[in-house]
Amino acid sequence: MKRGHLHHLELWRDDATAAEGPWPWLLQRLACSRTDTWATGCTWSLDATYVVLE
């Protein structure tokens, strides 16, 4: 991993699992794909970088 690159980001949101809203749209536009889901959140990944919405 190169210096200064984002490894992961965790965001705590009331609407983390909602199909609507800005998160799925934004992450899809950034070429991320949903790689995991659970009752209170989900993970979106692109290569070695991932975003956790919980």
C-alpha positions in Angstrom: 0.0 0.0 0.0 1.3 3.4 -0.9 1.7 6.1 1.7 -1.3 8.4 2.0 -3.8 5.9 0.5 -7.0 5.1 2.4 -7.2 1.6 3.9 -10.6 1.7 5.5 -13.3 4.1 6.8 -16.0 3.3 9.3 -19.2 5.4 9.4 -21.9 5.0 12.0 -25.3 5.9 10.6 -28.9 5.3 11.5 -29.7 4.5 7.8 -26.6 2.3 7.1 -28.5 -0.6 5.7 -31.1 1.5 3.7 -31.1 0.8 0.0 -32.0 4.4 -0.8 -30.0 7.4 0.3 -26.6 8.8 -0.7 -24.4 5.9 0.4 -25.2 3.1 -2.1 -25.4 5.7 -5.0 -22.1 7.3 -4.0 -20.2 4.1 -3.4 -21.4 2.6 -6.7 -20.3 5.7 -8.5 -16.9 5.2 -7.0 -16.8 1.7 -8.4 -17.2 0.0 -5.0 -19.2 -3.2 -4.6 -21.1 -4.4 -1.5 -19.1 -7.3 -0.1 -20.8 -8.0 3.2 -24.0 -7.3 5.0 -25.3 -8.0 8.5 -28.3 -6.8 10.6 -26.8 -3.4 11.5 -24.5 -2.6 8.6 -22.6 -3.4 5.4 -19.2 -3.2 3.8 -18.4 -1.8 0.4 -15.0 -2.6 -1.1 -12.7 -1.5 -4.0 -9.4 -3.4 -4.2 -7.7 -3.2 -0.8 -9.9 -0.3 0.4 -13.2 -0.7 2.2 -15.9 1.3 3.8 -18.0 0.1 6.7 -21.5 1.6 7.2 -22.8 0.6 10.6 
